[in-house]
Amino acid sequence: MWNIQKADFAKPVGVAGLGSKKAGKLGKLGPVAEKIVLPVETDTENLVNYVCGSNILKQGQDVQLKPDSEYPDWLWSLRLTKPPPLEEMDPNSIQYWRRLRKLNIQRQSRLMKLRKY
């Protein structure tokens, strides 16, 4: 007769540490961290009058916003859109040359990716 041995020591193993729901469980790469859910401010009065999230301490409150006249004039003239194209920048400024260098580095990186070794 045939003698069949059963090997039950080799069980299929999933990826340890990924998708586990227990906190502090050790995986192959160390303890598994839980995702922290931060509360979102929905009160309109607080959103209008305070800088929400500015207080990192357990005590106290967020920084209160001041009227617009309390802030410097340059704050309202800051550029919030994309930076100007290189053609619109002054070639005598340091920002122009920094931007040109950055664009050349990006171009060189793209060319190196296409290179076959």
C-alpha positions as CSV (number, residue, x, y, z in Angstrom):
1,M,0.0,0.0,0.0
2,W,0.9,3.6,-0.5
3,N,2.1,5.5,2.5
4,I,1.1,9.2,2.1
5,Q,2.5,11.7,4.5
6,K,0.7,14.9,5.2
7,A,2.9,18.0,5.6
8,D,0.8,20.6,7.5
9,F,3.8,22.7,8.7
10,A,3.9,24.7,5.5
11,K,0.8,26.9,5.6
12,P,0.3,29.7,3.1
13,V,1.4,33.0,4.5
14,G,0.1,36.4,3.4
15,V,2.1,39.6,3.6
16,A,2.7,40.2,7.2
17,G,1.9,43.7,8.5
18,L,-0.2,44.9,5.6
19,G,-3.9,45.4,6.2
20,S,-3.8,44.0,9.8
21,K,-6.3,45.6,12.1
22,K,-4.5,45.0,15.4
23,A,-2.4,47.8,16.8
24,G,1.1,46.9,17.8
25,K,1.2,43.6,15.9
26,L,4.6,42.8,14.7
27,G,5.1,42.3,11.0
28,K,8.2,41.5,9.0
29,L,9.2,45.2,9.0
30,G,8.4,46.0,12.6
31,P,5.3,47.2,14.4
32,V,2.3,48.1,12.2
33,A,1.2,51.7,12.6
34,E,-2.4,52.7,12.7
35,K,-3.7,55.5,10.6
36,I,-4.6,58.6,12.7
37,V,-7.8,60.3,11.8
38,L,-7.7,64.0,12.5
39,P,-10.9,65.9,13.2
40,V,-12.0,68.4,10.6
41,E,-13.3,71.8,11.7
42,T,-16.8,72.4,10.4
43,D,-18.0,75.3,12.6
44,T,-18.1,78.4,10.3
45,E,-17.6,80.8,13.2
46,N,-14.3,79.2,14.1
47,L,-13.2,79.0,10.4
48,V,-13.8,82.7,9.9
49,N,-12.4,84.0,13.2
50,Y,-9.4,81.7,14.0
51,V,-6.5,80.0,12.3
52,C,-7.7,76.5,12.8
53,G,-5.0,74.0,13.8
54,S,-2.5,76.6,14.9
55,N,-2.6,75.6,18.5
56,I,-0.5,72.4,18.9
57,L,-0.7,72.4,22.7
58,K,-3.3,70.7,24.9
59,Q,-4.3,74.0,26.5
60,G,-5.2,77.3,25.0
61,Q,-6.9,78.1,21.7
62,D,-6.1,78.8,18.1
63,V,-4.6,82.2,17.0
64,Q,-7.4,84.7,16.4
65,L,-7.4,86.5,13.0
66,K,-7.0,90.3,13.0
67,P,-8.5,92.8,10.7
68,D,-6.8,93.2,7.3
69,S,-5.4,96.6,8.3
70,E,-3.3,94.9,10.9
71,Y,-1.3,92.9,8.4
72,P,1.5,94.4,6.1
73,D,0.7,95.5,2.6
74,W,3.1,93.1,0.9
75,L,1.0,90.2,2.2
76,W,-1.9,91.0,-0.1
77,S,0.4,91.3,-3.2
78,L,1.9,87.8,-2.9
79,R,1.6,85.8,-6.1
80,L,-0.6,82.7,-5.5
81,T,-0.6,81.3,-9.0
82,K,2.1,79.5,-11.0
83,P,5.4,81.3,-11.3
84,P,5.8,83.4,-14.5
85,P,7.3,81.8,-17.5
86,L,11.1,82.2,-18.0
87,E,10.6,84.6,-20.9
88,E,8.8,87.1,-18.6
89,M,11.5,87.1,-16.0
90,D,14.3,89.6,-15.8
91,P,17.6,88.0,-16.9
92,N,19.5,90.2,-14.4
93,S,17.8,88.6,-11.3
94,I,18.9,85.7,-9.3
95,Q,15.4,84.1,-9.5
96,Y,15.8,84.0,-13.3
97,W,19.1,82.0,-13.1
98,R,17.8,79.7,-10.4
99,R,14.8,78.9,-12.5
100,L,16.9,78.4,-15.6
101,R,19.2,76.0,-13.7
102,K,16.1,74.1,-12.3
103,L,14.6,73.7,-15.8
104,N,17.9,72.5,-17.2
105,I,18.3,69.9,-14.4
106,Q,14.7,68.7,-15.1
107,R,15.5,68.5,-18.9
108,Q,18.7,66.6,-18.3
109,S,16.9,64.1,-16.0
110,R,14.2,63.5,-18.6
111,L,17.0,62.9,-21.2
112,M,18.8,60.5,-18.9
113,K,15.7,58.4,-18.4
114,L,15.5,57.9,-22.2
115,R,19.1,56.7,-22.4
116,K,19.6,53.0,-22.9
117,Y,22.6,51.6,-21.0
